[in-house]
Amino acid sequence: MGKKINCLLCQSSKLEVTEIIKSGDIIKLWEKQHNNVRQLFNGVDSLEKYLCANCKLEFFYPFVPGDDEFYSKLGQEDWYYLHEDKTEFSYSVKYIQDGDSVLDIGSGRGAFTKYIDKNITYTGLDLSSKAIKYAQEENINVLEQTIESYANTNKEIHDVVVAFQVLEHIVNIDSFITSALQVLKPNGLLIIAVPNNDNFIKDIQNHLLNLPPHHTLHWNSNSLKYIAEKFNLEIVDIYQEELTNVHKNWYYTIKLSKIIHDFLGMQIKSINMSFLTKLINITSILFIRIFKFSLSNSKKDGMTIAITLKKRTF
């Protein structure tokens, strides 16, 4: 593609191209979901997936983020905004004290408020008109603003800032984190939760929600920890979700599919629409459904990883 680029997080030039993905394949897969994303890839024939040797962040280039039309289309699916059973909600509540001021970036309809049984001041930020409509119907304070815009007039007013499943969509990481810290009080907490691409989701082929234009970045524990180093933050805790019953069959299906691919000497790719891969996936699904596996709650193989960071006073 010609253009020299650096890591979006640490600015390192030590990048490895791990995969090249045809834009047309992504477009075809989205068309099967009745969502036309062709206009987003205008002039982009392929995407390169980069891995940073320094901070371990992965990202896709050229950058093809979703636009309002794309997310509005997704928003027509109730599950996209109504899914509330997220372990990062329960995890984060323990860091919120009675009387705290909480900012929820990318709040959706403000579902996080249902997990907080304390007297707090809550503000959500979201860019989806549908999500804001849901929030208004339930009298939840959600504003249609970016964090950058909000930070211009709200310096150091919040005790806790949370961003659940947001940072994987963001290209301008510095602007996002800097703005989030500007609205946070000294010693305040920033809690970030993202999909954990160290776990089984990295082996899911044709997983559109983990590809552009939905997810433009892939995070893991190393890249999350680097945020603390770069922005002079104290790491309070790192949380890795245990495998949930909701994802149990999916987890075992992907693991079995990976074993079969490895046995046959086949590479796991972000997109693979070959007949053999389809056959392997169908076989894996049927096998897991027939031979039900028990779930060990000790497994740290869930889809989400979160980090709690403290803003230093100096």
N, C-alpha and C positions, 0 to 999 in steps of 0.2 A: 504493500500500500504506500510505501515510500516515505511517509512522514515519521520523523523521529519523535517518539513519545517517552514520557517518564511515568513512573508509578503515580497513581492518583493520590495515594496516601503518603508515602515517604519520599516521593520524587526521585527514587533511585532509577538509574538507567539500566540496571541489571534485570532485564525482563526476558522471559522465555516464552516463545509462542508454542503453546501446548496443543492447539487445535485450530483448524480453519473450517468455518461453517458457512455453507452456502445460504445466502439470504432467502433464496427461493424455497429452500426446504422449510425454513421457519414460517414463511408466508403460507405454504401449502398446509402445514399442520394447524395454523390458526384458522384457515378457511374451513377446515373440518369442524372447528368449534364455532363456526358462523361468525367469525370476527375478521374483518378485512384490515390487515396491517400493511398492505402493499405500499401505501403512500408514505409510511414511516421509513421505508427502506429505499426511497427514491434516490437513485445514483449510487447505492451501496450493493455491490454484487456479493460480497462475502464479509464475514466478521472474523477477526483473529482473537483468540482467547489467550490472554497473557497471564503469566504467573511471575510475581515479583520475588526475586531471590532474597531480598532483604526483609520485608515485612510479611511476605506470603499472601498478600492480597491477590485475588484473581479478578480480572475484569475483561470486558469485551470491547473491542475497538474496530471500526469507528463506533462512537457512542450513538445508540439508537434508543433513546428513552421514550416511554409511552406518552402520548399527548392526552388532552382532555377527552377527545372522542374515544380513544382507546379505553381509558378508565371508566368513562360513562357506559360504554358497552359492557365492560366487566361488571359494573355496578348494577346492571339489570339482573344479574344473578344474585339472589338473596344471600347465598352462602358467603359472598365476597365481603359484605359488610356486617352480616348478622352472626358470623362465627365468633362466639365469645369464650369458648372453652380453651383458653390459652394458659399454659402453665406459667408463662412470664408474668401474668397478672397476679397470680397467687404469690409468686416469688417476690415481686416488687413491693407488695403491700407492707411487708414487715419493715421496710425502710421509711415508711410514711408515718409521721407522728400526728397526734391530735393537734389541730390548729395550723397545720402546714399549708402552704400554697403550692399547688401541683400544676405543672404544665405538661400536657400530653401532646407531643408532636406527631402528626399523622394519626390522629385519634379515631378516625372513622366517626361513628355515631356516639362515641363516648362510652363504650361498653365497659371500660376500665372502672368507671365510677361504681358499678355494681359490686365490685370486689372490695371497695373501701368502706368500712363501717365506722369511720372516724369523722369528726367534724373538720372538714378541710375546705379550702377554696380551690375549685377546679376550673381550669381553662384548657380547652382542646383546640388544636389547630388542624385544619384539613382543607383540601382543595376540591373535594367532591361535593357538589351541590346535593346529591342524593343522601350522602352521609350526614350533611348538615341538616337536611330536612328531617331525617330520623331523630337527630339530637334535639332539634327544636320541639318535635312532637312529645319528647320526654322531658322537656325543660332542662336540658343539659347545655352548659355554656361551651359551644364549639364555634370558633371563628374561622372565616374563610380567608386565611392568611398564610404566607410562608413564614418560616422561622426567622428569615432574614428581615422581612418587613416588620414582624412583631418585635424583634429585638431593638429596632430603631427607637422605640418609645417606651420600652419596658426593661430598664436596666436593673439587674440584681434584685428582683422582686420575688423569685420563687425559691422554695426550699428544696424541691425535688423536680427534676425534669426527666421525663421518660420518652423514649422513642422505640416503639415496638414494631418490628418488621417494616422498618422505613429505610434504614441506611443502605440496604441492598438495591434500592431504587435510585440512590443519589449519586450524581457524577461529581458535583462540586463538594467534596468532603470537607475541605478547609472552611468554606463559608458556612456550612451546616453546623459543624462542631463549634466554631468560633461564636456563632450567633446563639447557640444553645447555652454556651458558657456565659455569655453576656447577660442573659436574663436570670442566671443562677446566682444566689447569694454566696458569699465566701463560706466555705465549708459545706456548701450545698451538694446534693448528689445528682449525678447524671447516670441514668440507667438505660442501657442500650441492649435490645434483643434483636437477633438476626437469625436467619437459617444457618445451621452449622454445616458447612461444606466439608468438614472433616469426616462426617458420618455418612450414612447410607445414601443420602440424597445425591452425593457426587456420582453415584453409579446408576442413577435413574436416567434412562434414555428417553428422548422425546418429551421431557418434562418442561412444557412450555412456560409454566410460571417461574421457572428458574433460569429462563433465557431472556435476552432482549426481545421485545421492548418492555418486558415486565421487570425482570432482574437484570441490572447491568453490571453488578458487582457480586462476587462470591466471597463471603467472610468466613473466618475460622478463628480459633482461639489466639493464634499468633498475631493476626492482623488486628484483632480487637485490643490485645495488650499493647500494640504499638501506638494506639490512640493515646494511652496514658503517657507513654514516653514522649510523644510529639507535643502534647498540649500540657505537659507538666501537671498531670493529675495523679492522684493516689488511687491505686487499685484496692477497693474495699473487699470485693468478692467476685468470683467468676462462677456462674451457674450453668450446668449442662443438664438439659432436660432428660429425664428418664424416658425410655420407650413407653409410649402410652398405648392403651388398648385400641384407640382410634386408628393408630398407625401400625399395629402389630402385624396384620396380614400383609400389608404393603412392604414392611421391613423384611419379612421372611421371603416374600416373593422376589424382591430385588436381590437379596443375598443369594438365593438359589439361582436366579438368572445370571448373576456374576460368576458363580462357580461353573455353570455350564459354558458361559462365554470363555472363561479362562481355560477350561478343559479342551475346548475346540480351538484355542489359540486366537480367539476373536477379541479385538480391542473394544472396550466400552467407549462409546462416543456420545456426545451431547445429542446428536440426531442420527438415528439409524433406522431406516425404513425398509431394510432388506426383508425378504420373505423368511429367511432363516431366523433373524432376530424376532420377528413377529411370532414364529412358531415356538421359539424358546420362551418368550414372554407368556404365551397362552399356556404352554405346558407348566411353567412355574406357577401361574395363578391357579390352575386346576389342582396341581399337586398340593399346594398349601391349603386350599379349601378342603380337600379330602382328608389330609393328615394334619389336623389342627395342632399347632404347637402351643405349649404353655409359655406364658410371658414371665420372665424373671424381672421383678421390679428393681433389682440391683443394677440392671443394665443401664449404662449412660449412653444410650444410642438414640435418644430422641432427636427431633428435627431442629430444636432451637437451642441456641447458646446465648447467654446474657452476661453482661459485665456491669458492675456497679463502681462508679468512679467518683472521687471526692475532689471538689474544686479547692485548691490550696489557697491560703490567705496571703501568699507572697508571690 
